[in-house]
Amino acid sequence: MTLDISITPSASPRTDAEVAEILANPGFGTHFTDHMLLVEWTPEQGWHNARIEAYGPLSLDPATAVLHYAQETFEGMKAYRHEDGSVWTFRPEENAKRMIRSSQRLAFPELPVEDFVQAVDALVDTDRRWVPDNAGEKSLYVRPFMFASEAFLGVRPAQHVTFMVIASPAGAYFKGGVKPVSLWLTEEYTRAGRGGMGAAKTGGNYASSLVAQQEAMAHGCDQVVFLDSQEGKYVEELGGMNMYYVFADGRIVTPATGTILEGITRASVIELAGKMGHQVEERRFSIDEWRTGVESGEIVEIFACGTAAVVTPVGELRSAAGTVPAPASTELTGRIRQSLVDIQYGRAEDSFGWMHRVG
């Protein structure tokens, strides 16, 4: 640990009764813990002024670079309370490594892995009473992010950068049980191109997906499927989830990375599936292979994964060309999902060494 983090407790924290009321039905992204963490960077001082203080608004100059040139990155992860009351995060080192890759693409300074993990631990430990119990897949969603905080109008990498961590209690993604998500295939919009920012976790990628998501919802679908920008025939990912296709012979295919986000859950599913005896292929996967595979029965399951939903079965695919029905089975999807969730909540042995104890 190399950050010297000062802690100034909030002068007006929520009462225990208020926290308990929020944790009973937290929703997602609407309530925030009592504190936030900040660290600043300049070329002269490097990373400095690490501190935890009361959660509250930021004061930004109207010329703050991020508002004009969108130089920012973020991560999404969760903290889980185990049966004995201990608090754990899931593969935080991988989130730290991905933020470094995002930083390289966005011309940011790199926050070392150990500093990232230390910062997340410090905030989660400070606000650990906000981590819900393990009933109903509740968790504390943790949002580390970095942005260009220099007040300057000019297209160049910022010379003042701020890294922050905030946290928000989260309820189960699926209320009333896991259910398949319906998908709309957009053939007008693409998410990223070769040499673009598709593999970086940056807000611009999500902003560009919103109009396509509106298109999906207008067609009665939950999520949108993006195709590659060059040929317009290879599946990339959903707005915020990675895709998997299970074949009758037990193989699993997932689209190769490069222009898509390298999900932490995605990598974990690949390892879990391999341990279960399934060969996982990372390759280009065309929309035609999806259609013909379901029609012939060669594809027996389709699922998606991400931090929020963990693993979810995929239902029908709709597009201007018609509807591709959902495969009948969700058996392997359910087993992979349960195995992953059991590790995260401490109900199963963590043979992969994925869990990191906080405090």
C-alpha positions as CSV (number, residue, x, y, z in Angstrom):
1,M,0.0,0.0,0.0
2,T,1.5,3.3,-1.1
3,L,-1.4,5.8,-0.7
4,D,-1.4,7.9,2.5
5,I,-5.2,8.2,2.9
6,S,-6.5,10.7,5.4
7,I,-10.1,10.2,6.7
8,T,-12.4,13.0,7.8
9,P,-15.6,11.4,9.1
10,S,-18.9,12.8,7.9
11,A,-20.4,15.3,10.3
12,S,-23.9,14.1,9.4
13,P,-23.9,10.4,8.6
14,R,-27.2,8.5,8.1
15,T,-28.5,7.0,11.3
16,D,-28.5,3.2,11.7
17,A,-32.2,3.3,11.3
18,E,-32.0,5.2,8.0
19,V,-29.3,2.8,6.7
20,A,-31.4,-0.2,7.6
21,E,-34.5,1.2,5.8
22,I,-32.4,1.8,2.7
23,L,-30.8,-1.6,2.8
24,A,-34.2,-3.3,3.0
25,N,-35.0,-2.1,-0.5
26,P,-32.0,-0.4,-2.0
27,G,-32.8,-0.4,-5.7
28,F,-29.8,0.4,-7.8
29,G,-27.8,3.6,-8.0
30,T,-30.2,5.8,-6.1
31,H,-28.7,5.8,-2.6
32,F,-25.1,6.5,-1.7
33,T,-22.9,5.8,1.4
34,D,-21.8,8.5,3.8
35,H,-18.3,9.0,2.3
36,M,-16.3,9.2,-0.9
37,L,-12.6,8.8,-1.7
38,L,-10.6,11.2,-3.8
39,V,-7.0,11.2,-5.1
40,E,-5.4,13.8,-7.4
41,W,-2.7,13.6,-10.0
42,T,-0.4,16.2,-11.6
43,P,2.8,15.7,-13.6
44,E,4.8,17.3,-10.9
45,Q,3.4,15.5,-7.8
46,G,2.1,12.3,-9.3
47,W,-0.8,10.7,-7.3
48,H,-1.3,12.7,-4.1
49,N,-3.8,14.2,-1.6
50,A,-5.6,10.9,-1.0
51,R,-8.5,11.4,1.3
52,I,-11.9,10.1,2.4
53,E,-14.5,12.7,3.2
54,A,-18.2,13.2,3.4
55,Y,-20.1,12.3,0.3
56,G,-21.3,15.4,-1.5
57,P,-21.3,17.5,-4.6
58,L,-18.2,18.5,-6.5
59,S,-17.3,22.1,-7.3
60,L,-16.1,22.2,-10.9
61,D,-15.0,25.1,-13.0
62,P,-17.1,25.5,-16.2
63,A,-14.0,24.9,-18.2
64,T,-13.2,21.6,-16.5
65,A,-11.8,19.5,-19.3
66,V,-14.0,16.4,-18.8
67,L,-17.1,18.5,-19.5
68,H,-15.8,19.4,-23.0
69,Y,-13.6,16.5,-24.1
70,A,-15.0,13.5,-22.2
71,Q,-11.7,12.2,-20.9
72,E,-12.9,9.8,-18.2
73,T,-12.9,6.2,-17.3
74,F,-14.7,4.1,-14.7
75,E,-15.1,0.7,-13.2
76,G,-18.0,-1.3,-11.7
77,M,-17.6,-3.8,-8.9
78,K,-19.4,-5.1,-5.8
79,A,-18.7,-5.8,-2.2
80,Y,-20.4,-8.8,-0.6
81,R,-21.2,-9.6,3.1
82,H,-20.6,-13.2,4.0
83,E,-22.5,-15.2,6.6
84,D,-19.9,-14.5,9.3
85,G,-20.3,-10.7,8.7
86,S,-17.0,-10.3,6.9
87,V,-16.9,-8.2,3.7
88,W,-15.3,-9.2,0.4
89,T,-14.8,-7.9,-3.1
90,F,-14.6,-9.9,-6.3
91,R,-11.4,-9.9,-8.2
92,P,-10.5,-6.2,-7.5
93,E,-7.1,-6.6,-9.0
94,E,-8.7,-7.4,-12.4
95,N,-10.8,-4.2,-12.2
96,A,-7.5,-2.3,-11.4
97,K,-5.8,-3.8,-14.4
98,R,-8.7,-3.0,-16.7
99,M,-8.7,0.6,-15.5
100,I,-5.0,0.8,-16.4
101,R,-5.8,-0.5,-19.9
102,S,-8.6,2.1,-20.1
103,S,-6.2,4.8,-18.9
104,Q,-3.7,3.9,-21.6
105,R,-6.4,4.3,-24.3
106,L,-7.7,7.6,-22.8
107,A,-4.2,9.1,-22.3
108,F,-4.5,9.1,-18.5
109,P,-1.9,8.5,-15.8
110,E,-2.0,4.9,-14.6
111,L,-3.1,4.3,-11.0
112,P,-1.1,1.2,-9.8
113,V,-3.0,-1.9,-9.0
114,E,-2.1,-1.9,-5.3
115,D,-3.3,1.7,-5.0
116,F,-6.6,1.0,-6.7
117,V,-7.3,-1.9,-4.4
118,Q,-6.2,0.1,-1.3
119,A,-8.5,2.9,-2.3
120,V,-11.5,0.6,-2.8
121,D,-10.8,-1.2,0.4
122,A,-10.5,2.1,2.4
123,L,-13.9,3.4,1.3
124,V,-15.7,0.0,1.7
125,D,-14.1,-0.4,5.1
126,T,-15.1,3.1,6.2
127,D,-18.7,2.5,5.0
128,R,-18.9,-1.2,5.7
129,R,-22.2,-0.8,7.6
130,W,-23.7,0.0,4.1
131,V,-22.9,-3.5,2.8
132,P,-26.2,-5.4,2.9
133,D,-26.6,-8.9,4.3
134,N,-26.3,-11.7,1.8
135,A,-30.1,-12.4,1.5
136,G,-31.6,-11.9,-1.9
137,E,-28.3,-11.2,-3.7
138,K,-28.0,-7.7,-2.3
139,S,-24.5,-6.1,-2.4
140,L,-22.7,-2.8,-2.2
141,Y,-22.0,-1.5,-5.7
142,V,-18.6,0.2,-5.9
143,R,-17.9,2.8,-8.6
144,P,-14.2,3.9,-9.0
145,F,-13.8,6.5,-11.7
146,M,-11.2,9.0,-13.1
147,F,-11.7,12.2,-14.9
148,A,-9.9,15.2,-16.4
149,S,-10.3,17.8,-13.7
150,E,-8.0,20.5,-15.2
151,A,-9.8,23.8,-16.0
152,F,-8.5,24.2,-19.5
153,L,-10.1,24.4,-23.0
154,G,-7.7,22.6,-25.4
155,V,-7.6,19.1,-26.9
156,R,-4.7,17.5,-25.1
157,P,-4.4,15.1,-22.1
158,A,-5.3,16.8,-18.9
159,Q,-2.6,17.9,-16.5
160,H,-4.8,17.6,-13.5
161,V,-6.7,14.3,-13.0
162,T,-8.9,13.2,-10.1
163,F,-9.6,9.6,-9.2
164,M,-12.6,8.9,-7.0
165,V,-14.5,6.0,-5.4
166,I,-18.2,6.1,-4.4
167,A,-20.5,3.3,-3.4
168,S,-24.2,2.6,-3.5
169,P,-26.1,-0.4,-2.0
170,A,-27.8,-2.5,-4.7
171,G,-30.7,-4.9,-4.6
172,A,-31.0,-8.0,-6.7
173,Y,-31.0,-7.3,-10.5
174,F,-33.9,-9.5,-11.1
175,K,-36.9,-8.9,-8.9
176,G,-39.0,-12.1,-8.6
177,G,-36.3,-14.4,-10.0
178,V,-34.0,-14.6,-13.0
179,K,-35.8,-14.3,-16.4
180,P,-34.6,-14.2,-20.0
181,V,-33.9,-10.9,-21.5
182,S,-35.3,-10.1,-25.0
183,L,-32.9,-8.5,-27.5
184,W,-33.2,-6.1,-30.4
185,L,-30.6,-6.3,-33.2
186,T,-29.7,-2.8,-34.3
187,E,-28.4,-2.6,-37.8
188,E,-28.1,1.1,-37.9
189,Y,-25.9,1.8,-34.9
190,T,-22.5,0.4,-33.9
191,R,-20.8,0.5,-30.6
192,A,-17.1,0.8,-31.6
193,G,-14.7,0.3,-34.4
194,R,-11.2,-1.0,-35.0
195,G,-8.8,1.3,-33.2
196,G,-11.6,2.9,-31.2
197,M,-12.5,2.9,-27.5
198,G,-14.6,-0.3,-27.5
199,A,-12.3,-2.1,-25.1
200,A,-12.0,0.8,-22.7
201,K,-14.6,1.3,-19.9
202,T,-15.4,4.9,-20.6
203,G,-18.7,6.8,-20.5
204,G,-18.6,7.7,-24.2
205,N,-19.2,4.1,-25.2
206,Y,-22.3,4.0,-23.0
207,A,-23.5,7.4,-24.3
208,S,-23.3,6.1,-27.9
209,S,-25.4,3.0,-27.0
210,L,-28.3,5.0,-25.6
211,V,-30.1,5.8,-28.9
212,A,-29.8,2.1,-29.9
213,Q,-31.2,1.1,-26.5
214,Q,-34.2,3.4,-27.1
215,E,-34.7,1.7,-30.4
216,A,-34.7,-1.7,-28.6
217,M,-37.2,-0.5,-26.0
218,A,-39.5,0.9,-28.8
219,H,-39.6,-2.6,-30.2
220,G,-40.5,-4.1,-26.8
221,C,-37.0,-5.5,-26.0
222,D,-34.9,-5.3,-22.9
223,Q,-31.5,-4.9,-24.5
224,V,-29.8,-4.1,-27.8
225,V,-27.3,-6.3,-29.7
226,F,-24.5,-4.5,-31.6
227,L,-22.7,-5.9,-34.7
228,D,-19.2,-5.1,-35.8
229,S,-18.7,-1.7,-37.6
230,Q,-16.7,-3.1,-40.5
231,E,-18.8,-5.8,-42.0
232,G,-22.0,-5.5,-40.0
233,K,-22.4,-9.2,-39.5
234,Y,-20.4,-10.3,-36.4
235,V,-22.0,-10.1,-32.9
236,E,-20.0,-7.9,-30.5
237,E,-21.9,-7.3,-27.2
238,L,-25.0,-5.9,-25.6
239,G,-25.2,-2.4,-24.2
240,G,-23.5,-3.6,-21.0
241,M,-23.1,-7.4,-21.2
242,N,-21.0,-10.0,-22.9
243,M,-22.6,-12.9,-24.9
244,Y,-22.3,-16.7,-24.9
245,Y,-23.6,-19.4,-27.2
246,V,-23.9,-23.0,-25.9
247,F,-23.8,-25.8,-28.6
248,A,-25.3,-29.2,-28.5
249,D,-21.8,-30.8,-28.2
250,G,-21.0,-28.8,-25.1
251,R,-18.9,-26.1,-26.7
252,I,-19.4,-22.5,-25.7
253,V,-18.6,-19.6,-28.1
254,T,-18.2,-16.0,-27.0
255,P,-17.2,-13.1,-29.2
256,A,-13.5,-12.3,-29.2
257,T,-12.4,-9.0,-27.6
258,G,-10.6,-6.1,-29.2
259,T,-13.5,-3.8,-29.9
260,I,-15.6,-5.1,-26.9
261,L,-15.1,-4.7,-23.2
262,E,-13.1,-7.4,-21.5
263,G,-15.6,-8.1,-18.7
264,I,-14.4,-9.4,-15.3
265,T,-17.5,-11.6,-15.1
266,R,-16.9,-12.7,-18.7
267,A,-13.4,-14.0,-17.8
268,S,-14.7,-15.7,-14.7
269,V,-17.5,-17.4,-16.7
270,I,-14.9,-18.7,-19.1
271,E,-12.8,-20.2,-16.3
272,L,-15.9,-21.7,-14.5
273,A,-17.2,-23.2,-17.7
274,G,-13.8,-24.8,-18.4
275,K,-13.7,-26.3,-14.9
276,M,-17.2,-27.8,-15.6
277,G,-15.7,-29.5,-18.7
278,H,-16.9,-27.1,-21.4
279,Q,-14.5,-26.0,-24.2
280,V,-14.8,-22.2,-24.6
281,E,-14.0,-20.6,-28.0
282,E,-13.3,-16.9,-28.2
283,R,-13.9,-16.0,-31.8
284,R,-15.9,-14.0,-34.3
285,F,-19.5,-15.1,-34.2
286,S,-21.9,-14.0,-36.9
287,I,-25.6,-13.1,-36.7
288,D,-26.2,-15.7,-39.4
289,E,-24.6,-18.4,-37.2
290,W,-26.9,-17.3,-34.4
291,R,-30.0,-17.6,-36.6
292,T,-29.1,-21.0,-38.2
293,G,-27.8,-22.5,-35.0
294,V,-31.0,-21.9,-33.1
295,E,-33.1,-23.0,-36.1
296,S,-31.2,-26.3,-36.5
297,G,-31.1,-26.9,-32.7
298,E,-27.3,-26.8,-32.8
299,I,-27.3,-23.9,-30.4
300,V,-29.1,-25.1,-27.2
301,E,-28.6,-22.1,-24.9
302,I,-27.7,-18.4,-25.1
303,F,-26.8,-16.3,-22.1
304,A,-25.2,-12.9,-21.2
305,C,-23.2,-11.7,-18.3
306,G,-22.2,-8.5,-16.5
307,T,-21.5,-7.1,-13.1
308,A,-25.1,-6.1,-12.4
309,A,-27.0,-9.1,-13.7
310,V,-24.1,-11.6,-13.1
311,V,-25.5,-14.2,-15.6
312,T,-28.8,-14.0,-17.4
313,P,-30.5,-16.3,-20.0
314,V,-31.2,-14.7,-23.3
315,G,-34.7,-14.9,-24.8
316,E,-35.8,-14.1,-28.3
317,L,-33.9,-11.9,-30.8
318,R,-36.0,-9.5,-32.8
319,S,-34.9,-7.5,-35.8
320,A,-36.2,-6.0,-39.0
321,A,-35.7,-9.4,-40.6
322,G,-37.9,-11.2,-38.1
323,T,-37.7,-13.0,-34.8
324,V,-35.3,-15.7,-33.7
325,P,-36.8,-17.7,-30.8
326,A,-35.0,-18.4,-27.6
327,P,-33.5,-21.9,-27.2
328,A,-35.5,-24.0,-24.8
329,S,-32.8,-24.8,-22.3
330,T,-31.3,-22.6,-19.5
331,E,-29.8,-25.5,-17.6
332,L,-26.1,-24.6,-18.0
333,T,-26.8,-20.9,-17.6
334,G,-28.4,-21.6,-14.3
335,R,-25.5,-23.8,-13.1
336,I,-22.9,-21.3,-14.1
337,R,-24.8,-18.4,-12.5
338,Q,-25.3,-20.3,-9.2
339,S,-21.7,-21.4,-9.0
340,L,-20.5,-17.8,-9.5
341,V,-22.9,-16.3,-7.0
342,D,-22.1,-18.9,-4.4
343,I,-18.4,-18.1,-4.6
344,Q,-19.2,-14.3,-4.3
345,Y,-21.3,-14.8,-1.2
346,G,-19.0,-17.3,0.4
347,R,-21.4,-20.2,0.1
348,A,-18.9,-22.3,-2.0
349,E,-15.2,-22.9,-1.9
350,D,-13.3,-20.2,-3.8
351,S,-10.9,-22.6,-5.5
352,F,-9.9,-19.8,-8.0
353,G,-8.7,-17.3,-5.4
354,W,-11.1,-14.7,-6.7
355,M,-12.4,-13.2,-3.4
356,H,-10.5,-10.4,-1.6
357,R,-11.3,-9.7,2.1
358,V,-11.8,-6.1,3.1
359,G,-10.3,-5.1,6.5
